[in-house]
Amino acid sequence: MDSVPPEAPSDSDLLAQHVAGDPDAFGELVRRHRDRLWAVAVRTLGDREEAADAVQDALVNA
C-alpha cells in the first residue's frame, strides 16, 4: 500500500470531496487502497483474473 504524506487529506476528507464533486478525490482513494483490495480479492477468490474483475467491478460500482 502506498504511504500517505502527513499533509495529505484523510480518507474521510477525500470521500467528502468526492461526494461534493471533486473528480480527483476518488482516484486518490483508489490509489491508496488498490493493493490491499487486490490482495484480499486474490486470497478470497484464489484466482488472479477473477480478483482483477472483482476489484474493477467493486470500484466501478462504488
N, C-alpha and C positions, 0 to 999 in steps of 0.2 A: 504494500500500500504506500502511496506517496505521502511524504510528510507534509504537514501544513505549517507554513511560517506563522509565528505568533501574531503578526499584524494582519493575517488573512481573516476574512469573515468566517464566523462559525457556520456549521451546517444549518443551524436554525435560522441564521441571518440569510443564508443563501436560499433556503426554502421560502422564506418570506419574500425575498427579491424575485424569485421565480413566480410566485403567486401574483406578485404585483406587475409581472410582465417583462422582467429582465430576461432577455433571450440567452444570456451567457451563464446565468446562475445555475441552471440545471446541468449544463455541461461541466461546470466545475464540480458539482456534487458527483456526477458520474466519474470524472477523472479521479476524484479522491477515493472512491469506493469500488471501482470496477474490479480490481484484483481480488478483493475479498468476495465480491459477488461471484466471480468466476470460480474461485476455489471452492466455495460452498456448493455451487451448481455441479462441478465436476465430482466432488465427493458424494453428493446426493444422487446424481444420475448415473455416475460411473461411465459416462461416455462423453468425450470432448465435444463432438459435434452437437449432441443433444444439449449439452451445457451451454454452448455458444448460442444456440437457438433460444434456449430458455432465458438467458440473460438478456438477449436482444428483445425478446417479447416482453419481458418484465419492464425494461427501460422504455420501450415504445409506449407501453400502456400506463406508465407512471404519470 
